[in-house]
């Protein structure tokens, strides 16, 4: 019987510093058979282990349209993430997954997509963005609204610059008041207000939201004001994921086990969850 807790080994092949405390690791599986057969769907997550330190849970930040590797983006906030942050190219980490459900990309075909993210919340959204851009002819307008506390807190700066240059993407970047620099050319304001200013169409559209809970809380009313229906708004509760298998019971929100039934939910589904979220 296979051990469901046994991780696959992966080698760190590339490290990118996104901010002063956030990194992206590019990983290649060491087992060639597993590497060639591995597949996942955008929105799914994994358990990343540093041997002797523990496991940490993140989404897979790369797109499933890009084969041969996966990426994870994380902030050093505790014992395991600090250990992961201190690893180097060529080091080995463990990976269990993929787990959870996904963003229903097939349902988005032929529609406008509005991506809304705050801070490191761009990581799971990034996976969907690249998935959609790699299949660009299947979707209509693509709008990205992204904000952070300061310019220094913006993740994926090189990719933001790349998206900004594309003629088939509308990118709106923002930082909180006081977080700008002298050469900042983006918007200044909170994400919900910047979204209202951008005013993307809600007709034949879906919206994907990810960021701090407080951002999501105030973004949902903004989307409602624009005209989005609750069933057309998606988010991910990856901050509630724990063991990945629904065994430890620590991912539950009411009767819902996020590791098994999530992490992707519509705003309509969120409305049915306990107010603790």
N, C-alpha and C positions, 0 to 999 in steps of 0.2 A: 504494500500500500504506500502511495506517495505521501511524503510529509508536506502538508499544506503550508507549513511555516518555514520551510527551507528556501532560502533565497537563491536566485541565480547570480553568478558573479559577473560584474561588469567593470571595465577599465575606464578611468577618467581620461579622455583624449583631448579635452579642451576646457579651459576655465575662463569665464568672462566676468569681470567685475561690473555689475550693473549700477550699484550705488556704493556708498561707504560701508554698508553692512549687508549687502545683498549680492549673491553670486548665482551664475548659471553654470551648471556642469553638463558637459556633453559626454554621454556614456555609450560604450560599445560592449555588447555582451561577449564574454570570452568563449562560450560554447557556440561553435559555428552553426550547428543544427538549430539551436534555439534562436540564434541571431537571424538566421534566414527565414524562420517560420514565425517569428514574433510579429504580432499585429495588435493594434488597439484602436479605440475610437475616441475622438476628441471629447474631452471632458472627463475621461477616466483617470484614475490615480494609481499610485504605487506606494509601496513601503520601501524606503531607502535605508540601508543599515550600514553603520560604521562598526566593524567588529570590535568588541570589547567596550563599546559605548552605548549602543542601543539602536533603535529604529526611529525614523521620522517619516511623516506622511505628507506627501505633496501630490499635486496633479502632475501629469506628464505635460510639460510646457511646450514640447515640440508638436508638430503636426503629423498625423498618421500617413499623410501623403509623402512624407520624407522618410525613406527607408534606411536601415542600416545603423540607426542610432536612436537614442531618446535623450531628452534634455529635462532637467529639473531646475527650477529657480527658487531660492529660499533665502530667508533672512536669518542671521545668527541671533537666536533668542534664548538658547538653552544649551544644556550639556551636549546633546547629540548634534544639533545644528552647528555648534561651535566646533566640534570635532570634524564634522563634514567640511566646514569652511576652511579648516586648516590642512585639508588633504591636498595633494599635488597631482599634476599630470603623471599618469602611469600607475597611480594607486588603485587599489581594488575596493569596490563597494558592493553591497548586496542589494538585490532588487526582488521584491515580490509584487506580482500583479500581472496584467492590469485588473483593477477592481472597479465596481460600480457601474452605473449607467452612463449615458453620454448625451451630448447635445444632438438633437435629431436633425442632422445636416440635410438628410433627404427631404424632410418636410420644409426646409428653408428654400429649396430650389424654386426659382422663378419669383422670389420675393426680395424686397429691400431688407437689408440687415443693418441694425444700429447696434454698435458695440459701445458699451459704457463701462469704464473701469477707473479705479482709484488706486494709486500706489502699486504695491506688489500684486494687487488684484488683476493686473494686466496679464499675469502669467497664464492662468487657465483660458483667458480670452484670447491671448496670443495664439494658442493652439488652434482655436477656431478660425481666427483671422487668416492664418497661413493656410489652413485647410481650404477656406473659401477662395483665397487668392490663387491657390494652385489649381482651383477648378473655377476660375473667374467667370467663364461664360455661362455658368449655371445660375448665377445670381444677378439681381438688378443692382440698384444703388447700394454701395457700402459706405457707411458713415462710422467713424471712430471718434468717440469723445473720451479723452483721457486726461486725468488730473492727478496732482500730487501736492503734498504740503509745500514743497520747495522745488526749485529746478534740480537740486542735487538728489531729490527723492524720485525723480522720473526714471523708470526702468526702460531697458531696450532702446537707448538713445539712438544707436545706429539704425535700428529698424524704424523708429519713428521718423528719422530723416528720410529713409527710403520710402516709407508710405506717403510722406508729405510730397515727394516728387512724382508720385504716380498720378496719372490722369484719371484713373478709374476708382479712386478712393478719396473721400472727403475726411480729412483729419483735423480735429479741433483739440488743441492742447491747452491746458490751463494749470496754474498753480494758485494756491491760496493767497489771499492778500498778505503781503509782506514776504512771500516766498520767492519773489522774482529777483532777477539780477538785472544789471544795467543793459545788457544785450538781449534780454528776453523779448521775443517777438510774439509770444502766444497770448492767450487770454489770462486775465487775473480774476479769480472768483471761484466759488465752490461748484463742484461738478453738477449738482441739480440745476443751479442757475445758468450755468454755461449750456447745459442741455436745452433748457427752455429757450435760450437765446438762439441756439442752432436750429431749433424747431424742425427736426426731421419729420417727414411724412409718416403717418401711422397707417396709411392705406396700403394694403398688401405688404405689410411689414412685420418683422419680429425684432425684439430688442433683447440683447444679452447684457446682463449687469453683474459686475463682480467688484468687490472692494470691501472696505471696512463696513461692519453692520450699520453704523450710523449713516454712512453714505447711501447704502441701499435703502434704508428707511426713508430718506428724504427724496431719493431718486424715483421711487415707485409713484408717489403722488405727482411728481413732475411728468412722468410718462402718462399717467392717467389724464392730466390736463392737456397733454398733446393729443390724446385720443387712443392710446394703446389699450387693448383689452388685457385683462390679467392672464388669460391663457396664451397670449402672444409674447409674454415677458418671461425670460429664463434667467436663472441664476444658479450658483453652485455653493453648497454648504461645506466646502472642503475643510473649513476650520473645525468642523464637528467630527471629522473622520478619525478613527483610532486604529484598530487592529486590521481593518480592511476586509474582515470576514464576517462581521456581526457577531463574533463569539464573546467578546469581552463586555458587551452591553453598554459601553461608555459613549457610543455615538448616538444614542437614542434621543429623539426630540418627541416627547409624548410616546405614542405607539410606533413611531417611525424609526427604523434603524438606517441611519444615513449611509453607512458602509454598504448596505445591501440594496436599499431602495433609492439611494441618491448616488452621487452628491448633487446631480442636476435636478432642479425642480422648477415648475412654473410658478409665477406669482399667485396663481389661483390655488395651487397646492400649498404654498406657504401660508396662505390665508387660513387654511384649515389646521395648521400646526398650533401648539400652545403659545401663548403670548410671551413665554420666556425667550422665544427667538425674536 
